[in-house]
């Protein structure tokens, strides 16, 4: 499969729209339930998501409801969206090419807060209701993607959302040449920079130390400019992740406790009915 990946709010939906317009068959609905109606304003041209956003592995393939199985040899040129945590857990047999997009971390944090506000109106923000700073989540997922690419060594083209908006024809042309096919003109016509909701003036989150903010900036700029990551730079990334890891694990522990509590409440409700 051709997997489109990134964090939420990083341009994955746009890349799905681009590759579909270019002529690739796809897996996923433009407005999957239950988010289609609630989040239409966040992406009026469609999300193109399926059960595979969490990864292509035993829990999602075969399909948990229909039992339909996607064979690797039958889906080599199909494009589907898989968020970064799902890429990490996906079976390597299904990873033919990865098109990854990274958004400026300040704009990402602001966009995630906007998304939370849309869901809070209906009290259905569980998908985003993880007590982890959006900026830390940006780091955790993008660092995890870089580590996964380096470890499993699958083919990946990593670019930025801002680079795509600045020069759609060039960026799309580069990706389609890498993939070996696709209608460049039809694909480029999809991009509408006016749909962008967060600009380059997004504020710096107050919960990020200046030294970590500099590393975040350096990582984003390296990807945006297409620079190779030197061994010394990778070592700096590793050190930064080690410093942030206790904060991330504290949140993971809290989430596990929260999930266990919800399961206990659901079980008690069934017993008392």
N, C-alpha and C positions, 0 to 999 in steps of 0.2 A: 504494500500500500504506500501511497504518498501521504504522509502524515503532516498536517499543518499543526504547529504547536506554538505555545507561548503561555504567558499568564493570562488570566481573564483581563479584558479591557486592553489588550496589547495589539490588536489588529488581526487576530486569527479569523474573525468573521469576514473581514475584507479579503484576506488571502483565499478563503474558501470561495467567495464570490468571484474573485479574479480567475482562479483555476477552473471553476465551472464554466465561466464565460470563455475561457481559452479552449474548452472542448473536452475536459476530462470528466469521466463519469464520477459520480459522487455518492457518498453514504451520509445521510443526515437530512433532517427537515429544516426548512427555512425558519419556521417558528414552532419549535416543539413545545408540547404541553408540559408543564403548566405555565411556562415562562413567556410564551408568545405574546399573549395579551398584555401582561403586566410590564414587560420590558421592551415593547415595540418602540417606544421613544428612544431607548438607548441604542437601538440599531434597526432603523426602519427598513433596511434592505435585507434583513435576515441573518440568522446566526448559523444555520446549517450544522446542527448538532444531532448526535445520536447517542445510544447507550455506550458508544466507544469513546466518549470524551474522557472517561476514567481509565482508558487503556484497552488494548486488544490482548486479552488473556482469558484464562478459563472462566472468570466470573461474567464476562461479557460476550464471549464467543465459544459455544453456541449462545444465541440470543436467550436471555433468561426467561422470556415469556413465550416466544414462538418456537424455540429450539433450532432455528435456522443457523447453519454453520457457514462461515465465510472461509473458503479455502485460500491459502496464500497464493497458489498459482493462478487462481481466478480473479484476484483483486490487485494484481501488481500495479495497474495504472489507475485504480480508484483512489480518489482523494477523500480524506475524512479528517475531522478535527479531533485532536487528542491533546488535552491540556498537559502541561509539563509533568505533573505527578503521574499521569497515565502513561506518558512516554517511558518513564523510568521503569514502570511495571509491565510494559508491553513485551510480548514474546518477540524475540529478534527475527523470527521467521516472517513476521508481518511488517517489519520496518525495511522498506526498500529505499525510500528517500524521505528526508525530513526537511520541511520548509519552516524555519523558526523565526519568529518575530519578537523583538524586544522593544518595549516602550520606555521612554525617559521615566525614571523612577518617581520623580516628583509629580509628573502628569498622571502616572499610573495611580499613585496614592490618592490624588484628588478625584480621579474618575471612579475609583472604588468607593469613595465616600458618597459620591453622587448616586452610584448604583444602590448602595445601602439605603439611601433616602427613598428611592423609588419603591423598594420592597417593604420598608418600614411602614409605609402608608397602609398596607394590608396585613401587617404583622407576619409576613412570610419571608423574613430575612435569614432563615436558618442556613441557607447555602453560603451566606457571607458572614454569619454570626459566629465567627471564630475570634477569640480575644487576642489576635495577633496583629500587630501594627502592619498596615498595608506595605510600608516600606520594607519591613523585615520579611514579609511574604515575598515581595519582589526579589529580594536577595536570595532567600531560601530556594525559590523555584529556579531562578536563572542560574545560580551557582550549581544547583542540582543537574540542570540540563547540560552545562559545560562539562561537568564531571562524568555524566552518563555518555556523552559523545566521545570523550577521551578514553573512557573505559571500554565501551563496546564497539567503538570505531565504525559506526554506520555512517553512510553518506548524509551530510547535513549542510544546508545553506542557511546561515544565520545573518539576519539583517535587522534593521530597526523600522519601527512604524513611521518615525519622522523621515527617514531616508526614502521610504516608499512615497510619502505624500510630497516630498520635495521634487522627486524626479520619477514619476510612475513609469514612463516608457522605458527608461534605462534599467530600472530595478526589475521590472517585470520581464523585460527582454533577457536579462541575465539569468533569471530563474528558469524561464522557458527553454533557453538554450541548454542550460544544465540538465533539465528534464528530457530534452531531446525532441520536444514537440509543443504545439499549442499556437493558437491564434493570438498574436501579440496585440493587434489593433483592438480586437473585441475585448481582450483582457484589460488593456489600459483604459478603455472607456468606462470601466466599472468605478474607477477611483474618483471620488468627489471630496476634495480636501475640505469643502464647506461643512461636511458632516462631523468634523473634528470638534470635540466638546471641551478639551483642555489644551491650552496653549503652552508655550515655553516659559510663561511667567508664573507657573504654579508654585505655591510656596514650599519651602523646605519643611518637612515634618519635624516637629519639635522634639520628638522622642529619639532622634538619631544623632549620635555624637558626631562632631565635626570630622574626626579622623575616619570614622566609618563612612560618612557622607562623601569624603574625598575618594575612598575606594569605590563606592557605588558609581561616582562620576567617572572615574578612570575606566571601570569595566564597561559602562555604557558607551563612553567615547571610543574605546577600542573596537567595540562591535560596530558602532555607527560608521567609523572610518575604515572598517575592514582590515584592521591590523591583526597580525598573528600575536598570540599570547606567548610571551617569552617565558622561559622557566622561572626567572626571578619574579615575574608578574604573577604567575600561577601560584608560586609559594606565598606571595602576599595575599592572594585570594584565600588560600588554605588557612593562613593565620587569622584572617578576618572571620572566616566561617567558624573556626574554633572559638574565637572570642564571643561570637553571637550564639553559638550552639546552646549554652545553658538557658538563655532566654527563650529560644525556640522549644527546647525540651520541656520547659516549665509549662508552656502553653499546651503542648501535646498531652502532658499529664492531666491538665485541667480539662481538656476536651474528652479524654478517655473517661474521666470521672463523671463528666456531664452526660456522656452517652450511656454509661452504666446506670446512672440515675434515671434516665428516661426509659430505659428498658425495664428497670425495676418497677417504675410507675405503671407502664403498660401491662406488665405481668400481673400486678396487683389489681388493676382495673378489670382484667379478664376474670380473675379468680372471684372477685366480689360481685360480678354481674349475675 
